[in-house]
Amino acid sequence: MKKAIIIGASSGIGRELAKIFASNGYEVGIVARRTGLLDELKAEMTVNTYTAAIDITNTDIVIRSLEYLIKEMSVVDIVVISAGIGYINPELDWSKDKETIDTNVSGFAAIAGTAMKYFAQKKSGHLVGISSIAGIRGSNECSAYNASKAFMSNYLEGLRKKSEKEKMDITITDIQPGLVDTAMAKGEGLFWVAPPKKAAKQIYKAILKKKKKAYITKRWAIIAWVLKIIPDFIYNKI
Ligand SMILES: NC(=O)c1ccc[n+]([C@@H]2O[C@H](COP(=O)([O-])OP(=O)(O)OC[C@H]3O[C@@H](n4cnc5c(N)ncnc54)[C@H](OP(=O)(O)O)[C@@H]3O)[C@@H](O)[C@H]2O)c1
């Protein structure tokens, strides 16, 4: 039986993804801080489900806890890192920026590195990171969030290069959602907001296809393309 760990499975995209993995016969390991929500999800599952209460900002503990969860599950094929936070923070409040960096950069890198080392020793595996379209360009209102997502995408690209150069059978997938209807989608004038279930279905398909990168939902590829080519003098006025 295949096994997957989803970090950030208590709500939103990660929660829907955990349900999809389970409905496709995977045993799942579900990780987050809100244990009540993890227990509720576990109660809904018809497959073996392992829960771990981990705050990923605590990087010393996160590495040991992830290693422990992997041991408990005995073998793991896929690790998905969906955990993340973000603030609209035009006033540059450091506590908000620090929390974003601690979670989306330090927490993410600690997990990604631990999963990569585990897959290298196991000689196969699939690491999936949920970054964002936001990582393509800087933001005047959420500078730390956009920068943290750029870090994620770049880090994942680095791990993919490592896997290919060292001829490891490890797939690295960078999922870049546009907008998904979760607690994370904040602000006004939101458009093309996808239901979390629809987003998770598309993410699951991209994982099965072992894609290097996927925009979620698919039409966000158009926005990604525009963001990449738009010159600064226009981008800075939007
Ligand atoms: N929604 C969007 O429009 C959108 C767009 C692009 C990218 N994304 C990305 O998609 C990912 C999932 O977000 P979502 O939209 O599903 O939002 P969400 O419902 O708020 O889910 C965030 C998940 O991350 C977990 N998490 C946050 N901080 C954590 C920490 N310190 N330790 C452990 N777990 C932590 C949360 O669990 P606990 O609070 O229980 O710990 C929760 O399970 C995020 O990385 C986000 O940046 C979202």
The ligand as a Gaussian input file, in Angstrom:
#p B3LYP/6-31G(d) Opt

LIG

0 1
 N       -5.576000      29.775000      -0.687000
 C       -4.906000      30.366000      -1.657000
 O       -5.448000      31.221000      -2.388000
 C       -3.469000      29.973000      -1.925000
 C       -2.868000      30.472000      -3.089000
 C       -1.550000      30.123000      -3.360000
 C       -0.855000      29.320000      -2.487000
 N       -1.454000      28.854000      -1.356000
 C       -0.673000      28.026000      -0.451000
 O       -1.346000      26.817000      -0.187000
 C       -0.919000      26.314000       1.080000
 C       -2.130000      25.856000       1.862000
 O       -2.900000      26.979000       2.249000
 P       -4.492000      26.964000       2.279000
 O       -4.960000      27.903000       1.246000
 O       -4.969000      25.587000       2.275000
 O       -4.742000      27.693000       3.682000
 P       -5.147000      27.152000       5.116000
 O       -6.483000      26.536000       5.097000
 O       -4.905000      28.300000       6.043000
 O       -4.089000      25.986000       5.412000
 C       -2.822000      26.225000       5.922000
 C       -2.332000      24.953000       6.576000
 O       -0.996000      25.195000       7.026000
 C       -0.891000      24.741000       8.369000
 N        0.120000      25.530000       9.084000
 C        0.269000      26.874000       9.114000
 N        1.268000      27.214000       9.950000
 C        1.767000      26.039000      10.443000
 C        2.793000      25.729000      11.358000
 N        3.534000      26.690000      11.971000
 N        3.035000      24.436000      11.655000
 C        2.305000      23.451000      11.068000
 N        1.311000      23.681000      10.190000
 C        1.049000      24.975000       9.892000
 C       -2.278000      24.967000       8.960000
 O       -2.478000      24.114000      10.075000
 P       -2.540000      24.591000      11.597000
 O       -2.993000      25.999000      11.638000
 O       -3.508000      23.623000      12.224000
 O       -1.153000      24.383000      12.112000
 C       -3.158000      24.539000       7.785000
 O       -3.341000      23.148000       7.816000
 C       -0.129000      27.442000       1.748000
 O        1.245000      27.174000       1.678000
 C       -0.462000      28.656000       0.913000
 O        0.568000      29.619000       0.909000
 C       -2.748000      29.170000      -1.050000

